[in-house]
Amino acid sequence: MHFWEPDENNIGFGIDLNLPTDKTTQVAFYLPGFDSWRTEVEFWDLNTNALFTSKTLEKLWDGCYLVYELSGNIRVTFKGNWWYNVKLAGVFFDKTSNPANGTSSAFQVKEDFDTRGNWKGVYGKDGCWVFGSDAKFPAGITVRATDNNVIIPLKWPEGVRHFRTVKTRFCPITAPEWVSRPTMFRLLLM
């Protein structure tokens, strides 16, 4: 089985999804269960940098399809813990008839621990990205892997001052001569 996991310097990765905003798209993420414990998945709105929702899976057993209805510009981040890496084996797309009201959204549908690797006919009827094979995305949907910086950069609030430290040290008082030359001390212990 092919899967995507972070390199040795990171504990996570992300995927940017550009989805239609007139109707939601059901997106299933397959997380295989070998050597994966405590997987955190977060759904971010790329337009506002707001966190929609997050899910923590303590144990994946034989693998899990994490199924959501999504719309708009979404970043999905996957994070493991310090010992076991998170793994992602595929992303599956299915159309829905649910309206999205022209905005970005993320709603959990279910966690599927039963389907395992038998996804054909269950997920991905409209498109899929199974790692190790060519991606087949539905019309109007783009998917892009993010760089290793999976954290949404925080914007500094308006009206709040930025405090910085001085890079060059400055001492307004001139030091006496004895500070700059070596000094010997004798210590007598009794």
C-alpha positions as CSV (number, residue, x, y, z in Angstrom):
1,M,0.0,0.0,0.0
2,H,1.2,3.5,-0.9
3,F,0.7,6.3,1.6
4,W,1.9,9.8,2.3
5,E,3.5,10.6,5.6
6,P,5.6,13.5,6.9
7,D,9.4,13.4,6.7
8,E,11.6,13.0,9.8
9,N,11.6,16.7,10.6
10,N,7.8,17.1,10.8
11,I,4.8,15.6,12.5
12,G,2.3,16.5,10.0
13,F,1.3,17.7,6.5
14,G,-1.6,19.4,4.8
15,I,-3.8,19.4,1.7
16,D,-5.4,22.5,0.2
17,L,-8.8,21.8,-1.4
18,N,-10.6,24.2,-3.7
19,L,-14.2,23.0,-3.9
20,P,-17.4,24.3,-5.3
21,T,-19.4,26.7,-3.1
22,D,-22.9,26.0,-4.5
23,K,-23.1,22.5,-3.1
24,T,-21.1,20.5,-0.7
25,T,-18.8,17.7,-1.8
26,Q,-18.4,14.6,0.3
27,V,-14.7,14.0,0.8
28,A,-13.4,10.8,2.5
29,F,-9.8,10.6,3.7
30,Y,-8.4,7.1,4.2
31,L,-6.0,6.8,7.1
32,P,-4.4,3.4,7.2
33,G,-4.0,1.9,10.7
34,F,-0.4,0.6,10.7
35,D,2.0,2.4,13.0
36,S,-0.5,5.3,13.5
37,W,-1.8,6.3,16.9
38,R,-3.4,9.6,17.9
39,T,-4.0,11.3,14.6
40,E,-5.3,14.9,14.7
41,V,-7.1,16.3,11.6
42,E,-8.0,20.0,11.4
43,F,-10.2,21.8,8.8
44,W,-9.2,25.4,8.2
45,D,-10.9,28.1,6.1
46,L,-8.2,29.5,3.8
47,N,-10.1,32.7,3.2
48,T,-10.4,33.7,6.9
49,N,-7.7,31.5,8.6
50,A,-10.5,30.2,10.9
51,L,-10.6,26.7,12.3
52,F,-13.8,25.0,11.2
53,T,-13.5,21.8,13.2
54,S,-11.0,19.3,14.3
55,K,-11.0,15.6,15.1
56,T,-8.7,13.4,17.1
57,L,-8.6,9.7,16.4
58,E,-6.8,7.8,19.2
59,K,-6.6,4.5,17.4
60,L,-7.2,3.6,13.8
61,W,-7.5,-0.1,14.2
62,D,-7.5,-1.5,10.6
63,G,-7.8,1.9,9.0
64,C,-10.4,4.6,9.0
65,Y,-12.3,6.6,6.3
66,L,-12.9,10.1,7.8
67,V,-15.8,11.4,5.8
68,Y,-16.8,15.1,5.7
69,E,-19.0,17.4,3.6
70,L,-16.8,20.3,2.5
71,S,-17.2,23.4,0.3
72,G,-15.0,26.4,-0.6
73,N,-11.3,26.8,0.0
74,I,-10.3,24.4,2.8
75,R,-6.9,23.4,4.2
76,V,-6.9,19.9,5.9
77,T,-4.0,19.3,8.2
78,F,-3.0,15.9,9.4
79,K,-0.8,15.6,12.5
80,G,0.6,12.6,14.4
81,N,2.4,12.6,17.7
82,W,6.1,12.6,18.5
83,W,6.5,8.8,18.0
84,Y,4.1,7.6,15.4
85,N,3.6,9.4,12.1
86,V,0.2,10.1,10.6
87,K,-0.4,8.4,7.2
88,L,-2.8,9.2,4.4
89,A,-3.5,6.7,1.6
90,G,-6.2,8.3,-0.4
91,V,-8.7,11.1,-0.8
92,F,-12.1,10.3,-2.3
93,F,-14.7,12.7,-3.8
94,D,-18.5,12.2,-4.1
95,K,-21.1,14.8,-5.1
96,T,-24.0,15.7,-2.8
97,S,-27.2,17.6,-3.3
98,N,-26.7,19.6,-0.1
99,P,-26.5,23.4,-0.6
100,A,-23.3,25.2,0.6
101,N,-24.8,28.8,0.4
102,G,-21.7,30.2,-1.4
103,T,-19.4,29.9,1.5
104,S,-16.6,27.6,2.8
105,S,-17.9,24.9,5.2
106,A,-16.8,21.6,6.9
107,F,-19.2,19.1,8.5
108,Q,-18.3,15.6,9.7
109,V,-20.5,12.9,8.2
110,K,-19.0,9.8,9.8
111,E,-15.9,7.7,10.7
112,D,-15.9,4.4,8.8
113,F,-13.8,1.7,10.3
114,D,-15.5,-1.1,8.4
115,T,-14.8,-0.5,4.7
116,R,-11.0,-0.8,5.1
117,G,-9.4,-1.1,1.6
118,N,-12.7,-2.0,-0.2
119,W,-13.6,1.6,-1.2
120,K,-14.7,0.9,-4.8
121,G,-18.5,1.4,-5.0
122,V,-18.5,3.1,-1.6
123,Y,-16.3,6.2,-2.0
124,G,-14.7,8.0,-4.9
125,K,-17.5,7.6,-7.4
126,D,-16.8,11.1,-8.8
127,G,-13.0,11.1,-8.3
128,C,-10.1,10.0,-6.2
129,W,-6.5,10.5,-5.3
130,V,-5.1,7.1,-4.3
131,F,-1.4,7.5,-3.6
132,G,0.6,5.4,-5.9
133,S,-1.8,6.0,-8.9
134,D,-2.8,8.9,-11.0
135,A,-5.2,11.4,-9.4
136,K,-8.7,11.7,-11.0
137,F,-10.3,14.9,-9.7
138,P,-13.9,15.9,-10.4
139,A,-14.5,19.0,-12.6
140,G,-14.2,22.2,-10.6
141,I,-12.1,20.7,-7.8
142,T,-8.4,21.3,-7.4
143,V,-6.2,19.7,-4.8
144,R,-2.7,20.8,-3.8
145,A,-0.3,19.4,-1.2
146,T,1.0,22.1,1.1
147,D,4.5,22.6,2.1
148,N,5.7,21.3,5.4
149,N,4.4,24.4,7.2
150,V,1.0,23.0,8.0
151,I,0.1,25.7,10.5
152,I,-2.1,28.6,9.3
153,P,0.0,31.7,9.8
154,L,-1.5,34.0,12.4
155,K,-2.3,37.6,11.4
156,W,-1.3,40.3,13.9
157,P,-4.4,42.1,15.2
158,E,-5.0,45.6,14.0
159,G,-4.2,48.3,16.6
160,V,-1.9,46.1,18.6
161,R,1.7,47.4,18.9
162,H,4.6,45.2,17.8
163,F,7.4,45.0,20.4
164,R,10.9,44.2,19.2
165,T,14.2,43.8,20.9
166,V,17.2,45.9,20.1
167,K,19.7,43.9,18.0
168,T,22.8,46.0,18.9
169,R,23.6,46.4,22.5
170,F,23.9,50.0,23.7
171,C,25.3,51.2,27.0
172,P,25.0,54.9,27.6
173,I,27.5,54.8,30.5
174,T,31.2,54.5,29.9
175,A,32.8,51.6,31.8
176,P,35.8,52.4,34.1
177,E,39.3,51.3,33.0
178,W,39.5,48.3,35.3
179,V,36.6,46.6,33.6
180,S,38.5,46.2,30.3
181,R,41.8,44.9,31.8
182,P,42.3,41.5,33.4
183,T,42.0,41.4,37.1
184,M,43.4,38.7,39.5
185,F,41.7,37.8,42.7
186,R,43.1,35.8,45.6
187,L,40.8,33.8,47.7
188,L,42.0,32.6,51.1
189,L,40.0,29.7,52.6
190,M,40.3,28.6,56.2
